[in-house]
Amino acid sequence: MIAETETIPEDGGINEGINEGINEGIKSLLTYIENNPGERIKVIALEIKRPAKTIERWIRKLRDDGKIEFRGSKKTGGYYLRRAHL
């Protein structure tokens, strides 16, 4: 029970740590793609030791943010950093 004078942070104090972990994971994925262009989700998941579903979510975020793109066919293509727009 919380005393009347106590306050709870709006995010409950928990989300900050969770978001930091997610952001670090996305940064590590972006670095991996930069250093290993053209890799597919299964290989990335094995290399950075995260579940494929997690990698899919992070890739979706990076694609939505315009930081990476998929090039090639569905069977043989992979993920690359997006070229800077001039």
BALOBA-1460 file (C-alpha; in Angstrom, 3 decimals):
// residues 86
<rec num="1" residu="m" x="0.000" y="0.000" z="0.000"/>
<rec num="2" residu="i" x="1.224" y="3.501" z="-0.822"/>
<rec num="3" residu="a" x="1.193" y="6.242" z="1.776"/>
<rec num="4" residu="e" x="-0.602" y="9.458" z="0.833"/>
<rec num="5" residu="t" x="2.689" y="11.354" z="0.619"/>
<rec num="6" residu="e" x="4.372" y="8.804" z="-1.703"/>
<rec num="7" residu="t" x="4.216" y="9.204" z="-5.449"/>
<rec num="8" residu="i" x="4.691" y="6.654" z="-8.171"/>
<rec num="9" residu="p" x="6.608" y="7.668" z="-11.298"/>
<rec num="10" residu="e" x="4.267" y="7.871" z="-14.283"/>
<rec num="11" residu="d" x="5.969" y="4.944" z="-15.971"/>
<rec num="12" residu="g" x="6.079" y="2.962" z="-12.750"/>
<rec num="13" residu="g" x="9.870" y="3.167" z="-12.798"/>
<rec num="14" residu="i" x="9.988" y="-0.108" z="-14.697"/>
<rec num="15" residu="n" x="9.519" y="0.989" z="-18.312"/>
<rec num="16" residu="e" x="12.657" y="3.089" z="-18.349"/>
<rec num="17" residu="g" x="14.838" y="0.020" z="-17.828"/>
<rec num="18" residu="i" x="12.839" y="-2.000" z="-20.357"/>
<rec num="19" residu="n" x="13.045" y="0.727" z="-22.989"/>
<rec num="20" residu="e" x="16.794" y="1.041" z="-22.439"/>
<rec num="21" residu="g" x="17.188" y="-2.684" z="-23.064"/>
<rec num="22" residu="i" x="15.098" y="-2.538" z="-26.232"/>
<rec num="23" residu="n" x="16.948" y="0.519" z="-27.519"/>
<rec num="24" residu="e" x="20.312" y="-1.143" z="-26.883"/>
<rec num="25" residu="g" x="19.086" y="-4.244" z="-28.712"/>
<rec num="26" residu="i" x="17.965" y="-2.197" z="-31.711"/>
<rec num="27" residu="k" x="21.314" y="-0.373" z="-31.732"/>
<rec num="28" residu="s" x="23.176" y="-3.693" z="-31.665"/>
<rec num="29" residu="l" x="21.004" y="-4.947" z="-34.549"/>
<rec num="30" residu="l" x="21.715" y="-1.809" z="-36.575"/>
<rec num="31" residu="t" x="25.446" y="-2.201" z="-35.947"/>
<rec num="32" residu="y" x="25.258" y="-5.869" z="-36.947"/>
<rec num="33" residu="i" x="23.495" y="-5.013" z="-40.226"/>
<rec num="34" residu="e" x="26.049" y="-2.292" z="-40.912"/>
<rec num="35" residu="n" x="28.904" y="-4.773" z="-40.439"/>
<rec num="36" residu="n" x="27.131" y="-7.716" z="-42.147"/>
<rec num="37" residu="p" x="25.023" y="-6.319" z="-44.991"/>
<rec num="38" residu="g" x="22.639" y="-8.694" z="-46.733"/>
<rec num="39" residu="e" x="22.005" y="-11.073" z="-43.828"/>
<rec num="40" residu="r" x="18.619" y="-12.638" z="-43.217"/>
<rec num="41" residu="i" x="16.635" y="-12.752" z="-39.966"/>
<rec num="42" residu="k" x="17.529" y="-16.364" z="-39.067"/>
<rec num="43" residu="v" x="21.254" y="-15.717" z="-39.358"/>
<rec num="44" residu="i" x="21.026" y="-12.415" z="-37.479"/>
<rec num="45" residu="a" x="19.064" y="-14.084" z="-34.661"/>
<rec num="46" residu="l" x="21.703" y="-16.806" z="-34.291"/>
<rec num="47" residu="e" x="24.603" y="-14.367" z="-34.394"/>
<rec num="48" residu="i" x="23.283" y="-11.863" z="-31.850"/>
<rec num="49" residu="k" x="21.624" y="-14.573" z="-29.762"/>
<rec num="50" residu="r" x="18.064" y="-13.221" z="-29.774"/>
<rec num="51" residu="p" x="14.816" y="-14.928" z="-30.796"/>
<rec num="52" residu="a" x="13.852" y="-14.491" z="-34.459"/>
<rec num="53" residu="k" x="10.524" y="-12.892" z="-33.411"/>
<rec num="54" residu="t" x="12.428" y="-10.219" z="-31.476"/>
<rec num="55" residu="i" x="14.656" y="-9.553" z="-34.492"/>
<rec num="56" residu="e" x="11.536" y="-9.266" z="-36.681"/>
<rec num="57" residu="r" x="10.057" y="-6.626" z="-34.353"/>
<rec num="58" residu="w" x="13.289" y="-4.657" z="-34.231"/>
<rec num="59" residu="i" x="13.658" y="-4.844" z="-38.030"/>
<rec num="60" residu="r" x="10.099" y="-3.606" z="-38.470"/>
<rec num="61" residu="k" x="10.949" y="-0.606" z="-36.259"/>
<rec num="62" residu="l" x="14.161" y="0.139" z="-38.177"/>
<rec num="63" residu="r" x="12.341" y="-0.169" z="-41.525"/>
<rec num="64" residu="d" x="9.535" y="2.114" z="-40.324"/>
<rec num="65" residu="d" x="12.183" y="4.637" z="-39.208"/>
<rec num="66" residu="g" x="13.807" y="4.440" z="-42.664"/>
<rec num="67" residu="k" x="17.149" y="3.186" z="-41.357"/>
<rec num="68" residu="i" x="17.292" y="-0.163" z="-43.139"/>
<rec num="69" residu="e" x="15.792" y="-1.766" z="-46.217"/>
<rec num="70" residu="f" x="15.322" y="-5.249" z="-47.634"/>
<rec num="71" residu="r" x="16.980" y="-5.844" z="-50.998"/>
<rec num="72" residu="g" x="16.652" y="-8.833" z="-53.269"/>
<rec num="73" residu="s" x="14.138" y="-11.624" z="-53.606"/>
<rec num="74" residu="k" x="12.191" y="-13.160" z="-50.757"/>
<rec num="75" residu="k" x="14.350" y="-16.286" z="-50.897"/>
<rec num="76" residu="t" x="17.809" y="-14.790" z="-51.231"/>
<rec num="77" residu="g" x="17.543" y="-11.127" z="-50.210"/>
<rec num="78" residu="g" x="18.682" y="-9.529" z="-46.988"/>
<rec num="79" residu="y" x="18.791" y="-6.347" z="-44.917"/>
<rec num="80" residu="y" x="20.984" y="-3.330" z="-45.640"/>
<rec num="81" residu="l" x="21.441" y="0.151" z="-44.221"/>
<rec num="82" residu="r" x="19.540" y="2.662" z="-46.305"/>
<rec num="83" residu="r" x="21.594" y="4.911" z="-48.482"/>
<rec num="84" residu="a" x="21.658" y="8.535" z="-47.383"/>
<rec num="85" residu="h" x="19.339" y="10.713" z="-49.407"/>
<rec num="86" residu="l" x="21.191" y="13.581" z="-51.060"/>
